C-alpha cells in the first residue's frame, strides 16, 4: 500500500454536506484556518441531492404575533420523546443564529415587505416555525456554502474515501483515506475531527437516499464510538426511478394510486378502494398524507399511514408495482365531498378543480418540473413509488457541544449525530446540522487549538503504524484471495435491512437476520471483499456497511424484545397485538407502544468482548439556566459557558 505525505491539520471535516461545509466555514471564521474538508465529492452527498415538494427548514418563529422562545421550541423537540433536554435546548437556542447565517449566505427564505420571515406549521410543530425555498432548500444551502468555502480558500480534497478513523484509547486523532482517482493512501493527523458523513444511505435496498451517498457511520461504530437511538428511523413514500420524497403537494393534489403486475402495465388496480367505503374518505386520507408524510404508527388504523401499509402490502407481499397517476382522479372522486380540511385547503389554493396534474400545476409547478428535469414526465406517465428509508433519527451520541460522549476530539454533526428522538418536527434535521456546525466550531476554537496533537511531527504515532498494517492486510485479501465481491455483499445486506430492519419489524425475523448479519460481517473481516485495485475503496465502504447493519439490527431487535412496541416509523408485529385493519389480515397485529420508554434513550456500544450491546439511560431534562444578566455575563467572561 503506497502512501502520500502525511498531512497535519488543526481540524479536518469529513463530509461536505450542509453541516460539514458550515462547520468548515465557522472554523475558518473563528481563526482555525489550518483545516481541510475531506469528501467523496462536493456534489455527492445527501444534502445536495435530495428534497421534497417543499423541503422544510425548521427555526424559531420570526414572524407575526406568535409568541415563541428557545425554551418553548426546546419543549417541542423534547415532547417527541427519547431526546436529551440539553440537546433540545441547544438546537432551539442557536436556531435563529444558524438560520440568519444562511440568510446572510444568500439563501432566499421568504420575507414579507417588512422583513419578517414568514412560516407555516410542519408536523409536530405547534407554531409556524417552518420555512422553505421550495424543493431544493438543502441543495441551495450547499451551493451557497460552497461559494463561501471557495471565497475563504478553504482546502477541499475531493474523491477521497475515508477508510479508518485514527484512535488512541478514547480519543480520535485523524483519519486514513484512499484517493479514488490514483488509488493512493493518505493520512490526516488532526487535533479535532468533525464527522459529517450523513445518514446510513447505503444500508437499505428500498431507499430514497441518493445512490451516490452511502454514509460513514460504520467508521465510528467499528471504533467503539457510542451511538444512540439507532432503532429510530423515518420511512415514507418516495419515487424509485428518481429517488425523491413524494410529500406535500405531491399528495395534496390527490393522485390516483394504482398497482400493476411486474411489467408495470398488466392488471392495473386502484387498490386503495378496498380499504375505504367512500371515495371522499380515500381522497381526504391521500390529501393528509401530504403533510403527515412520514409513516407514523400513531396514524393507524384510521389515519393516513394506512396508505403506507397498503402500498407496502402491494409491493412486498403481493410482488406488484405501485404508481401515482396524476392524469386521472381516483375513480368516483367528488372534490366537494372531501372533508373540511382538505376541501378548504384546495379552495384557498385555488385548486378545487380538474385532475391531479392540473391541481399540482396550480399549487406547485416546480414539482412537475423537478421530475421532468430527471427524465420523468408525470403529465404523461405514472410515477413509481415505494415505502422507503428516508432519515435516521438516531446516530452517534454527543454532548451539547456535539463532541462524542465516548471519544474526545470527534464531533459528529448532521444526520450522523443521533440528537433526534422518536418524533422530530419536520425540517428540524436541517436546523440541527447548522446548529451543530456552529456549536462544534465554537468549542474547537476555544478549547482544542494550541499545541499540535503530535509532539514530534516527524515521528509516526505508534497507533498509526498498527492501523496501516491492518488496513494493508484487509486490502491484500480484497485484491488477491476474496471470493465474494463487494457488490454481492452490499446487495445482501441492503436486502436484509429492507426486509427486517425497515418500517415493518418482527422479533422472530429480526433474530434470524441479526445472526445472519453477524456471520456476514465475520466473513467480510476474515476473507475480504473481492475488488479491483481501482475500486478498493468500495470494498472498505462495504465493510463499514456490513458492520453498521449488525449494529442497527441489534438496536432494533433490542427495542422489540424490550417491549417498547410500535412507535415512530417502526411498526412491531406481534400475535398478541392489536389488529390494524381487516384488509391486512390477522398476521398484521401491531404491538402498542409502551409510552414510558419515551423517557429513555437507547445507547448502542461495543463491549470489551467486541460484541455489540444495548442499554437504556434516563433522558436528561431540559436544563435550567441562570439568566440574570450580571451573573451570566461574569460566567461568560470567565469561560464557564464552555463547560
RAZIRA-V727046 format. One record per residue. N is the residue number from 1. RES is the residue in one letter. OMEGA is omega in degrees with one decimal (* if undefined). Layout:
N/RES/OMEGA ; N/RES/OMEGA
//
This chain:
1/X/-176.7 ; 2/X/-177.0 ; 3/X/168.8 ; 4/X/179.5 ; 5/X/174.6 ; 6/X/-177.5 ; 7/X/177.0 ; 8/X/179.5 ; 9/X/170.1 ; 10/X/178.5 ; 11/X/170.4 ; 12/X/175.8 ; 13/X/178.3 ; 14/X/-177.2 ; 15/X/-175.0 ; 16/X/170.2 ; 17/X/-176.6 ; 18/X/-179.7 ; 19/X/-178.3 ; 20/X/178.6 ; 21/X/179.9 ; 22/X/178.6 ; 23/X/179.1 ; 24/X/179.4 ; 25/X/-178.8 ; 26/X/177.2 ; 27/X/-178.4 ; 28/X/-178.5 ; 29/X/177.3 ; 30/X/175.4 ; 31/X/177.0 ; 32/X/-171.6 ; 33/X/177.6 ; 34/X/-173.8 ; 35/X/175.0 ; 36/X/172.5 ; 37/X/-179.4 ; 38/X/-170.6 ; 39/X/172.6 ; 40/X/177.7 ; 41/X/180.0 ; 42/X/-178.8 ; 43/X/-173.8 ; 44/X/-174.2 ; 45/X/-179.1 ; 46/X/-174.5 ; 47/X/-173.6 ; 48/X/-175.7 ; 49/X/-177.9 ; 50/X/177.5 ; 51/X/179.4 ; 52/X/179.0 ; 53/X/-178.3 ; 54/X/-172.1 ; 55/X/-168.1 ; 56/X/168.7 ; 57/X/-175.8 ; 58/X/-175.8 ; 59/X/173.4 ; 60/X/178.4 ; 61/X/-179.4 ; 62/X/-174.4 ; 63/X/169.8 ; 64/X/-176.6 ; 65/X/175.7 ; 66/X/175.8 ; 67/X/-179.4 ; 68/X/178.9 ; 69/X/175.8 ; 70/X/-179.6 ; 71/X/179.6 ; 72/X/178.3 ; 73/X/177.2 ; 74/X/177.9 ; 75/X/178.6 ; 76/X/175.4 ; 77/X/-171.3 ; 78/X/-177.8 ; 79/X/178.5 ; 80/X/177.0 ; 81/X/173.7 ; 82/X/177.2 ; 83/X/178.2 ; 84/X/-174.3 ; 85/X/-178.6 ; 86/X/176.9 ; 87/X/177.1 ; 88/X/-177.9 ; 89/X/178.9 ; 90/X/-178.2 ; 91/X/175.7 ; 92/X/-174.2 ; 93/X/-178.9 ; 94/X/-175.7 ; 95/X/-177.4 ; 96/X/179.8 ; 97/X/-179.5 ; 98/X/-179.5 ; 99/X/-178.5 ; 100/X/173.4 ; 101/X/176.9 ; 102/X/176.7 ; 103/X/179.5 ; 104/X/176.3 ; 105/X/175.5 ; 106/X/178.1 ; 107/X/-173.4 ; 108/X/174.8 ; 109/X/-171.8 ; 110/X/177.9 ; 111/X/171.8 ; 112/X/-177.4 ; 113/X/-175.7 ; 114/X/175.6 ; 115/X/176.9 ; 116/X/178.1 ; 117/X/-174.5 ; 118/X/-176.7 ; 119/X/178.4 ; 120/X/178.2 ; 121/X/172.6 ; 122/X/-178.6 ; 123/X/-178.9 ; 124/X/-175.1 ; 125/X/-179.6 ; 126/X/-178.7 ; 127/X/172.2 ; 128/X/-173.5 ; 129/X/-173.7 ; 130/X/173.1 ; 131/X/-175.3 ; 132/X/169.5 ; 133/X/178.4 ; 134/X/-175.4 ; 135/X/-168.3 ; 136/X/-176.7 ; 137/X/-176.6 ; 138/X/177.1 ; 139/X/179.8 ; 140/X/173.5 ; 141/X/-179.3 ; 142/X/-178.2 ; 143/X/178.0 ; 144/X/179.9 ; 145/X/175.1 ; 146/X/177.7 ; 147/X/179.6 ; 148/X/176.7 ; 149/X/179.5 ; 150/X/179.5 ; 151/X/-179.8 ; 152/X/179.8 ; 153/X/176.0 ; 154/X/-177.7 ; 155/X/176.1 ; 156/X/-179.8 ; 157/X/-177.6 ; 158/X/-179.5 ; 159/X/173.9 ; 160/X/173.1 ; 161/X/176.7 ; 162/X/-176.4 ; 163/X/179.7 ; 164/X/167.2 ; 165/X/178.4 ; 166/X/-176.7 ; 167/X/174.6 ; 168/X/-173.0 ; 169/X/-178.1 ; 170/X/175.2 ; 171/X/179.3 ; 172/X/-177.0 ; 173/X/175.9 ; 174/X/-176.3 ; 175/X/173.4 ; 176/X/-178.3 ; 177/X/171.9 ; 178/X/171.6 ; 179/X/-173.8 ; 180/X/-177.3 ; 181/X/-176.1 ; 182/X/-177.2 ; 183/X/179.5 ; 184/X/-177.8 ; 185/X/178.8 ; 186/X/177.2 ; 187/X/178.1 ; 188/X/175.3 ; 189/X/-175.1 ; 190/X/174.7 ; 191/X/-176.8 ; 192/X/177.5 ; 193/X/174.3 ; 194/X/-171.0 ; 195/X/-173.0 ; 196/X/-171.2 ; 197/X/176.0 ; 198/X/-177.8 ; 199/X/-176.3 ; 200/X/-172.7 ; 201/X/-176.4 ; 202/X/-173.4 ; 203/X/-171.1 ; 204/X/175.2 ; 205/X/179.1 ; 206/X/-165.6 ; 207/X/173.0 ; 208/X/171.7 ; 209/X/179.3 ; 210/X/-177.3 ; 211/X/-177.4 ; 212/X/-176.4 ; 213/X/177.5 ; 214/X/-176.0 ; 215/X/-176.9 ; 216/X/-176.1 ; 217/X/179.4 ; 218/X/176.6 ; 219/X/-178.9 ; 220/X/-178.6 ; 221/X/-179.6 ; 222/X/179.8 ; 223/X/176.8 ; 224/X/177.0 ; 225/X/-175.6 ; 226/X/177.9 ; 227/X/176.4 ; 228/X/174.6 ; 229/X/179.1 ; 230/X/-178.2 ; 231/X/-173.7 ; 232/X/176.6 ; 233/X/174.5 ; 234/X/175.4 ; 235/X/-179.5 ; 236/X/179.3 ; 237/X/-177.9 ; 238/X/175.2 ; 239/X/-172.1 ; 240/X/178.1 ; 241/X/166.6 ; 242/X/-171.4 ; 243/X/-177.9 ; 244/X/178.5 ; 245/X/177.5 ; 246/X/-179.3 ; 247/X/173.2 ; 248/X/-174.3 ; 249/X/173.3 ; 250/X/177.7 ; 251/X/-178.6 ; 252/X/172.9 ; 253/X/177.3 ; 254/X/176.0 ; 255/X/175.4 ; 256/X/175.6 ; 257/X/176.7 ; 258/X/172.1 ; 259/X/-178.8 ; 260/X/168.8 ; 261/X/-174.8 ; 262/X/178.3 ; 263/X/177.8 ; 264/X/-176.8 ; 265/X/-171.1 ; 266/X/174.1 ; 267/X/177.5 ; 268/X/-176.5 ; 269/X/172.1 ; 270/X/-167.8 ; 271/X/179.3 ; 272/X/-177.6 ; 273/X/-178.5 ; 274/X/-172.9 ; 275/X/-175.5 ; 276/X/178.8 ; 277/X/-176.9 ; 278/X/178.0 ; 279/X/179.3 ; 280/X/178.0 ; 281/X/175.8 ; 282/X/-178.9 ; 283/X/-179.8 ; 284/X/177.8 ; 285/X/177.0 ; 286/X/178.0 ; 287/X/-177.3 ; 288/X/177.2 ; 289/X/-179.8 ; 290/X/-178.2 ; 291/X/170.0 ; 292/X/-167.3 ; 293/X/-177.7 ; 294/X/173.2 ; 295/X/-173.2 ; 296/X/-176.1 ; 297/X/177.6 ; 298/X/-179.8 ; 299/X/173.9 ; 300/X/-1.7 ; 301/X/-171.4 ; 302/X/-175.6 ; 303/X/-172.8 ; 304/X/-178.1 ; 305/X/171.6 ; 306/X/179.6 ; 307/X/178.8 ; 308/X/-178.4 ; 309/X/178.8 ; 310/X/174.5 ; 311/X/179.3 ; 312/X/180.0 ; 313/X/179.7 ; 314/X/-172.9 ; 315/X/-171.6 ; 316/X/-177.4 ; 317/X/-176.9 ; 318/X/177.6 ; 319/X/179.4 ; 320/X/177.1 ; 321/X/-175.7 ; 322/X/-177.7 ; 323/X/165.8 ; 324/X/179.4 ; 325/X/-178.3 ; 326/X/-174.6 ; 327/X/-178.3 ; 328/X/173.6 ; 329/X/167.5 ; 330/X/-173.7 ; 331/X/177.1 ; 332/X/-177.1 ; 333/X/172.7 ; 334/X/-176.0 ; 335/X/-179.3 ; 336/X/179.7 ; 337/X/177.1 ; 338/X/177.5 ; 339/X/-171.7 ; 340/X/-176.9 ; 341/X/-177.7 ; 342/X/-177.8 ; 343/X/-179.4 ; 344/X/178.8 ; 345/X/-179.1 ; 346/X/177.0 ; 347/X/-179.0 ; 348/X/178.8 ; 349/X/-177.6 ; 350/X/-174.5 ; 351/X/177.7 ; 352/X/-177.5 ; 353/X/163.6 ; 354/X/-178.1 ; 355/X/178.3 ; 356/X/-177.7 ; 357/X/177.3 ; 358/X/177.3 ; 359/X/179.1 ; 360/X/177.9 ; 361/X/179.9 ; 362/X/-173.0 ; 363/X/-173.5 ; 364/X/-179.2 ; 365/X/179.1 ; 366/X/179.1 ; 367/X/177.3 ; 368/X/-179.6 ; 369/X/179.1 ; 370/X/-179.1 ; 371/X/178.1 ; 372/X/179.8 ; 373/X/-178.7 ; 374/X/170.2 ; 375/X/-179.8 ; 376/X/-179.7 ; 377/X/-175.7 ; 378/X/171.3 ; 379/X/-175.9 ; 380/X/-176.0 ; 381/X/177.5 ; 382/X/-174.9 ; 383/X/-177.7 ; 384/X/-177.5 ; 385/X/173.3 ; 386/X/174.3 ; 387/X/-166.2 ; 388/X/168.6 ; 389/X/-173.3 ; 390/X/-175.4 ; 391/X/175.5 ; 392/X/176.7 ; 393/X/175.3 ; 394/X/-178.9 ; 395/X/179.8 ; 396/X/-177.4 ; 397/X/179.8 ; 398/X/171.3 ; 399/X/-174.1 ; 400/X/169.1 ; 401/X/180.0 ; 402/X/170.1 ; 403/X/-179.0 ; 404/X/179.2 ; 405/X/-176.9 ; 406/X/-173.7 ; 407/X/179.0 ; 408/X/176.8 ; 409/X/178.0 ; 410/X/-176.5 ; 411/X/178.4 ; 412/X/-179.3 ; 413/X/-177.2 ; 414/X/-174.3 ; 415/X/179.4 ; 416/X/174.8 ; 417/X/-175.4 ; 418/X/-175.5 ; 419/X/-175.9 ; 420/X/175.2 ; 421/X/-175.2 ; 422/X/-172.9 ; 423/X/-178.9 ; 424/X/172.8 ; 425/X/179.7 ; 426/X/-179.9 ; 427/X/-177.2 ; 428/X/179.1 ; 429/X/178.8 ; 430/X/176.7 ; 431/X/-177.4 ; 432/X/-179.1 ; 433/X/179.9 ; 434/X/176.5 ; 435/X/-178.4 ; 436/X/180.0 ; 437/X/179.9 ; 438/X/-175.3 ; 439/X/179.2 ; 440/X/179.7 ; 441/X/177.3 ; 442/X/-176.1 ; 443/X/-179.5 ; 444/X/-178.7 ; 445/X/-176.5 ; 446/X/-167.9 ; 447/X/-169.2 ; 448/X/172.6 ; 449/X/-178.6 ; 450/X/-176.3 ; 451/X/178.8 ; 452/X/179.6 ; 453/X/-176.7 ; 454/X/-176.1 ; 455/X/178.5 ; 456/X/-171.7 ; 457/X/-178.0 ; 458/X/179.7 ; 459/X/179.5 ; 460/X/176.7 ; 461/X/-177.8 ; 462/X/178.7 ; 463/X/-179.9 ; 464/X/179.6 ; 465/X/179.4 ; 466/X/-179.9 ; 467/X/-179.3 ; 468/X/177.9 ; 469/X/179.4 ; 470/X/178.2 ; 471/X/179.5 ; 472/X/178.8 ; 473/X/179.9 ; 474/X/179.1 ; 475/X/179.4 ; 476/X/177.5 ; 477/X/-177.1 ; 478/X/-173.5 ; 479/X/-176.8 ; 480/X/-168.5 ; 481/X/-176.5 ; 482/X/-178.7 ; 483/X/179.0 ; 484/X/-178.3 ; 485/X/178.1 ; 486/X/178.1 ; 487/X/179.9 ; 488/X/-177.6 ; 489/X/179.5 ; 490/X/179.0 ; 491/X/179.9 ; 492/X/-176.6 ; 493/X/177.8 ; 494/X/177.6 ; 495/X/179.3 ; 496/X/-178.9 ; 497/X/178.6 ; 498/X/-179.0 ; 499/X/-170.9 ; 500/X/-171.5 ; 501/X/-179.4 ; 502/X/-173.1 ; 503/X/-177.5 ; 504/X/-171.2 ; 505/X/-178.7 ; 506/X/-169.6 ; 507/X/-179.3 ; 508/X/179.5 ; 509/X/178.8 ; 510/X/179.5 ; 511/X/179.4 ; 512/X/-174.7 ; 513/X/175.9 ; 514/X/177.5 ; 515/X/178.5 ; 516/X/179.4 ; 517/X/178.0 ; 518/X/179.6 ; 519/X/179.5 ; 520/X/-179.3 ; 521/X/178.3 ; 522/X/176.7 ; 523/X/-180.0 ; 524/X/-178.4 ; 525/X/-176.0 ; 526/X/-170.9 ; 527/X/-174.7 ; 528/X/-179.6 ; 529/X/-176.0 ; 530/X/-178.8 ; 531/X/171.9 ; 532/X/-179.3 ; 533/X/-176.4 ; 534/X/-180.0 ; 535/X/-179.9 ; 536/X/-179.9 ; 537/X/178.3 ; 538/X/176.5 ; 539/X/178.5 ; 540/X/176.1 ; 541/X/-177.2 ; 542/X/175.2 ; 543/X/179.0 ; 544/X/177.4 ; 545/X/179.1 ; 546/X/177.2 ; 547/X/-179.1 ; 548/X/-176.0 ; 549/X/170.9 ; 550/X/-178.4 ; 551/X/-178.6 ; 552/X/178.8 ; 553/X/176.4 ; 554/X/-179.9 ; 555/X/-178.5 ; 556/X/179.1 ; 557/X/178.4 ; 558/X/-179.5 ; 559/X/178.9 ; 560/X/-179.0 ; 561/X/-178.5 ; 562/X/178.9 ; 563/X/178.0 ; 564/X/179.1 ; 565/X/-175.6 ; 566/X/177.8 ; 567/X/-177.5 ; 568/X/179.6 ; 569/X/-178.9 ; 570/X/179.5 ; 571/X/-179.3 ; 572/X/177.5 ; 573/X/-179.3 ; 574/X/-179.5 ; 575/X/179.9 ; 576/X/-176.8 ; 577/X/-178.8 ; 578/X/176.1 ; 579/X/-176.8 ; 580/X/-177.2 ; 581/X/-178.5 ; 582/X/-177.9 ; 583/X/-174.0 ; 584/X/179.0 ; 585/X/-175.2 ; 586/X/177.4 ; 587/X/179.6 ; 588/X/175.5 ; 589/X/-172.8 ; 590/X/174.4 ; 591/X/-177.9 ; 592/X/178.7 ; 593/X/167.8 ; 594/X/-169.6 ; 595/X/-178.1 ; 596/X/-179.5 ; 597/X/174.2 ; 598/X/176.6 ; 599/X/-179.5 ; 600/X/171.4 ; 601/X/179.9 ; 602/X/174.1 ; 603/X/178.2 ; 604/X/-173.1 ; 605/X/175.4 ; 606/X/176.5 ; 607/X/-178.2 ; 608/X/179.1 ; 609/X/177.5 ; 610/X/174.5 ; 611/X/178.1 ; 612/X/-178.1 ; 613/X/178.8 ; 614/X/178.4 ; 615/X/174.3 ; 616/X/167.8 ; 617/X/179.2 ; 618/X/177.4 ; 619/X/-177.3 ; 620/X/-177.7 ; 621/X/173.4 ; 622/X/-174.4 ; 623/X/171.6 ; 624/X/-178.0 ; 625/X/172.3 ; 626/X/-175.3 ; 627/X/172.9 ; 628/X/-166.4 ; 629/X/-173.0 ; 630/X/-179.0 ; 631/X/178.6 ; 632/X/179.2 ; 633/X/-179.7 ; 634/X/179.0 ; 635/X/179.0 ; 636/X/-179.6 ; 637/X/178.5 ; 638/X/179.7 ; 639/X/-177.2 ; 640/X/178.3 ; 641/X/-178.5 ; 642/X/-179.4 ; 643/X/*
//
